Amino acid sequence: MQTLNRRQFLKLAGIASTLAALPRAVSAATTPARVVVVGGGFGGATAAKYIRMWGGNVQVTLVDPNASHISCILSNLVVTGALPMSKITLSYSSLQSRYGINLLRGRAIGIDGGGNTVTVSTAGGNQVLPYDHLILSPGIDFIAPEGAWNPELTPHAWQAGAQTTLLQSQLAGMRSNDVFVITVPKSPYRCPPGPYERACVVADYLKTTKRYGAKVIVLDANASIQAEPVGFGNAFSVTHAGYIEYVPNAAVLSVDSASRSIVTSAQVISNARVLNVIPNQKAGAIAASLSLNAQGFVPVNPLTYAVAGYPNIHVIGDACAVPASDNKGVPKSGHMANSEAKVCADAIVRALAGEAADTNVATNSACYSPITAKTASWLSANYNYGDIYDAAGNVKGKGMHRVDLGESDRINGDNYEDMFTWANSLFADSFV
């Protein structure tokens, strides 16, 4: 297997973002085509931007309840105080001023697939938006655990913003011999490396701030580490030895937020100083009216991200389920959402111009994970459209097949510095 080092990857990633396929613009018409994008994260913002860049005479409306997007990427460094929240707060102003995107503050509450309209709840009342194409990028919703879970007492911090600040304050209040408990949801979930990354930076914080005897307990609902198993395994057992206890097969059975107590299939913990409950996840609420798979996500066509039965309704990012080879699933991440958005934007512009979707498509996902306040690891993979395979190696259909580009075999300061180059490039590609 050919691998890329981190600097080769950064160079190629930059080229890929600027040399993406350029479909022909939609010809001028009396009435511009209308595209409504629901959700202003990395998927929705990128789709809106690239449709305006590539589409010519297309009217794009971006629907989101917030005035800006707070990135989950790098948010674990806000939890530990290494970064201010301002560094991960991304404005929509450039999308409006540079690309002419209409921003509607509100929450999509209903879709009329037959009538091609979406209803949006706003501060001034409901608005019904007609569309020629609708892109849904609503992210995730949580499946609340049994018991009495209150995220205001035992935060998830898996949607960045106020929850991030709450977890930051709880961590800052830890003392020597205290316990920080974090749960890892059943896969698939948003950002596969994220919980393990958080465990590492929290452990590093406890160590460097001299909370003697304090530790992090990782309760993983899965049988093993779900991303970068070599790197995180080494981080748990060597870099943070004595500060992290990893417990696999620990499915959450119940939570009592008032006492910061949790019952899992592997362990029971009472009166933790901090209980960071990251619940199991499903597609954002607006997607619930569409067909969902058994895991609660929306199956899509990876050439267009369209939903079965509705060729002009598309789902991208964390909410979608992409057909893939067994054990090589497409991750739910900000980088992947950005990549899927470009494929979706290309397909929509082609459809509006009367062209068929491109079949030579690929997506990419990369991630840098801080391990300490000065070091990080990284990994990257391409996903190419074509035959996909079952666990026995037999062709089971068409979809996205993963080709691993590499995983860092070192945790070092160069990776930590390159992490910010990667993140800032992704922020700019989606929002500037």
N, C-alpha and C positions, 0 to 999 in steps of 0.2 A: 504493500500500500504506500503510495506516495504521500508524503506529508509536507505541510508548509510550516515554516517557523512564523512567529508572531508578526515580524516586520514584513515578511512576504504577504501574509494575510492582510495586514492593514493596507498595504499598497494595492492589492487586488480588490479589496473591499471598496476602496475609494474609487477605483476605475469602474467597478460594477455599478456604483450608484450614479455615475455620470454617463455611462454608455449603455444604459438600458434601452431596449427596443423602442423605437419611436414610430408608433402607428400614424397613419395619415390623419390629419385633423378633419373633424366633421365639417362639411361644406356649409357655407352660409345658408340660412333658411329664415323664413319670415318669423317663425317662432323657434327660439333656441330649444334644444333638447334639455330636459330637466333631470338632474341627478341629485338625489337627497342622500346624504351620508349621516347615519346615526352613530354617534360615539366619536369623540375627539381625541382618542389616544393615538398610539403609533400607527395603528391600522387605519383608522378613519381619517386622521390628519393627512397621512401620506396619500391615501386614495383621492381625497379632495384636491390636494395640491397637484398630483400628477394628471388627473383628468383635466384640470384647467391648463396645465402645461401642454398636454398632448392633444386636447380635444377641440381647441378652437371655439366654435360657437356652441358652447355648452354652459348652461346655468347650473352652478353647484351651490347647494345649501348644506352647511354642516350644522348638525343638531347636537348640542351638549348642554347639560345643566350648569356647567361651570364656566367662568370667565377665562380660565387657563387650565392646562393639564399639568398635574404633578406626577412625575415619572416614578414608576417603581424601580427602574434601573437606577442604581447608586443609592437607593433609599436606605439600604442597610447602613450606609456610612452616615446618614442623618441620625439614625437610631443611636449610634455610638458617639455622636457629636463631632465626627471628623469632617462633616460637610454641613453647611447651612441649608435650610429648605429652599432658599432662593436659587441654589445651583441646580435644582431639579424641577423648578417651576417654569413651565414652557408656555409662552404667550401665543395666542391665536392671531395677534395683530398683523404679523407678516403675511399670513394666509389671506387675510382680508385685504391689506393694502397692496401687496405685490401681485396676488393672483385673482383678486376680485371674487373671493369666496364669500358668500353670505353666511354669517354666523347667527344662528337662532338659539338663544338661551332657553332651554326647556328639556323635557324628558318625553321621548316617544312612548306612547301608551297603547297604540293599536295600529294594525295594518289591515287594509282592505286590498288583498292581493288581486281580486277580480277587478276592482275599480281603480287600481294603481294609485292609492293614496295612503298616507301615513298620518296619524293624528298625534299632535305634540301638545303636551300640557305645559303652558308657560305661565309666568306671573300674571299676565293679562287675560288668561283664559285659554281654552283649547284652540289650536289652529290645525286645519286640515291641509296638508301639502300634497299636491299631485306630483307624480314622478313618472319618468320614462324608465329610469333604473333606480333601484333602492339598494344602498349598501348598508348592511348592519355590522357594526363593529362595537357591540355593547360590552365586551369584556366578560367578566365572570360574575355570578352570584354565588352565595354560600349555601350549603346544605347544613343547617344548624344542627349541632350534635344534640343528643338526648340530654335531659337534665335541665339545668338552669344556667345557660350560657348567656352572659351579658358582655358584649364586646367593649363596653365602657369601663368594665372592671378587669377583664382578661382579654386584651386586644388581639386582633389578628394582624394589623399593620400590613395587610396584603393588598390593600387599596390605599395608595400613598396619600398623605395629607394629615388630617387631624389624628388619625390612628397612629401614624408614624411618630408624631409629637408626643402622644400619650405613652407609647412604648419607650420612647427616649427618656421621658421623665421617670418612668418606673425603673428603668435600668439604672439611671443616675442615683436612685434612692437605695440601691442594693448595698449591703454591708458584708463584712467578712462572714463566711460560713453560710451565706444565703444561697438559695437555689433558684436558677432561672430555667423554667421548663418550656420547651418549644415542641409543638406537634408538627409532623409532616403528613399532609393529607394523602389519601389514596390516589395514585396516579390514574388518569391524567389530571394535572393541575397547572396553574399559572407558574411559570418560571421554575423548571425542575431543579436547578442548582440552588435556588434562593433560600430555602430553609437551612440547608447545610452551610451556605455562605454566612447566614445570620448567626448560626451557632458559633462559627469560627470568630467572627468579629466581636461578638459578645464575650466569648472566652478571652480574647485578646484584651478587651477593655477591662475585664475583671482582673486579669493578670497585671496589666500595666498601671492600673489605679490601686493596686495593692489591696484588693478585697480578698484577703487571705482565707483559704478554705472554701471560697465560693466556687460553684460549678454550674455547668450547663448540662441538662439532661435532654437528649433528643429522643422523642417518642415517635418512631417512624411507623406509619400504618403499612408500609411496604416491607417486603422481605429483605430488601437490601437498598443501599444508596442508589438513587435514581439518576444521578448525573455525576460525571467525573469521579467514579468510584475509587480510582487509584489515588487521585489528588486529595479528595476529601478523606478517604481512609487514612492516608498518611498524615493529614492535618489533624485528624481526631486522635490518632494513636501516638504521634511523634511531636508535631508542632505544639499541640495543645494538650499533651498528655497530662492527666490529672485534673484537667479543667472541663473536659467533655466526656460524658457517658452516653454512648450510642446504644439505643434499644430498638431492634427491628421487630416487625410483626406486632406492633403496638397500636392496633386499631382503637380509636376512641369509642368508649361505650357510654360515658356520661361525663358531664362537666358541671361543677358547682362554682360559679364565679365568685360568689360572696365569700367563700372560704378558700378560694384559689386551689381547689382540689379537682383531681381528674382520675377517672377509672378507665384503664385500657385493657386490652386482651393480654397484655404482657406485664403490666405494672400498675400499681395504685400509688398516687402521690397526694398527700394532704398538706395544706398550708404552705404552698410554694410562695416564695417572696414575689416572683413574677411568673405568671402563667400566660404564655403566648400561644393561644389556640388558633391555628390556621385550619379551618374546617375543610371538609371535602367540597368540591366545586362543581358548578354546572354553568351552562350558557346564561348570559344576562337575560333579564326578564322579558324584554321585547321579543326575544327569539322563541319564547315558550309557545307562541301560536303556530310555529312551524314544526315540521317533523323533526323529532329528536331521536338520537340513538339511545341505547340502553344506559349509557353513562351521562346522558343529559346534554349532549352537544349536537350541533346541526350538521348532518352530513352534506358535503358540497362536492361539486365537480371541480377538480383542481386546475382545469384549464380556464375556468371563468369564475369560480367560487359561487356559482349559481346553485339554488336550492331545487331539488327535484319537483317538477310541476310548475315552477315559477322561474323561467329563464331570465327574468329581469329583476329578481330579488337575489342579492348576493350576501354571503356572510363570510367575514374574514376575521383573523386574529384569534383570540382566546376562545371565542364562542363556537368556532367551527370544528368539524371533525373531517380530516383529510384522509382519504384511503392511502394506505402505506403498507410496505412490507412488514411482516410480523417482527416484533422486537426492534423495529426501526421507525417508530411513530414520529410524526411531525410535532415538534415541541410547541408549547404555548408560551411565547416570549415576545417582547417588544421588537426585537430584531426580526423575528419571523413574521410578525404582523406587518411590519414595514415592507418586507419582501413580498408577502401575499398581496398587499395592497397594490403594488405595481403590476402584478400579473392581472389582477382584477380590473384595474384602470385601463390597461392595454386592451383587455377583452371587451370592455364596455365601449371604448372609443372605436374599436373595430366594428362592433355590432351596430353602432349608430351610423357608421359609414357604409354599412351593408356588406361587411367582410366577415369571414369566418374567424373564429378564435385561433390563435397561434397554438400549434401542438408541440413546439420545441421550447418548452418552458422549464425553468429551474428556480428554486428558491434557496435561500441560505439562512442559516442561523448561527450566530456566534455569541459567546458570552465570556466576559472576564469576571472572575469572582475574587473579591478581596479575601485574603486568608488572615492577614494581620493588618495593622494600621500602615504598613509599609510594603506589603508583598501581596501578590495575587497569582492566580492560575488562569488558564484560558482553554477554550475548546471551540471547534468550528466544524460544521458539516454542510454539505450541499444535498439538496433533494431534487432529483431529476425525474421528469415525467416519463413513464413507460411501463414496462411490466413490473408488477410487484409480486412478492413471493410469500408463501406460508412458511411455517416453521420448518417444514421438511424440505424446503427449497423448490417447491413446485409453484409454477405461475398460477396466481389466483385472480388476476384481473389487471386493470390499469390504475395507476396512481403515482405516488411519489416514492422513489426508492432512495434511501440515504446512502451517501458516500462520505465517509469520515475523512475530513481534511487533517485532523490532528487534535491531540490533547496535550497540553503542556505537561512535560515530565519534570518540570521544575517550578517551584514557588519562589518568586524573586521580585526584586524591586523594579526591574525593567517591565515586567508584566503589569505591575501596579501603575507605572507611568503610562503605559500604552492603553490601559483601561480607560483613562480619561480621553485619550485621542479617539478611541472607538466610540465611547458614549457621546462625546460632543459632535462627532461626525454624524451619528445616528440622529441626535437631537436636531441638527441643522437640516439633514435630509428630509425629516418629517415635518418640521415646523417653520423653517426659514425660507 
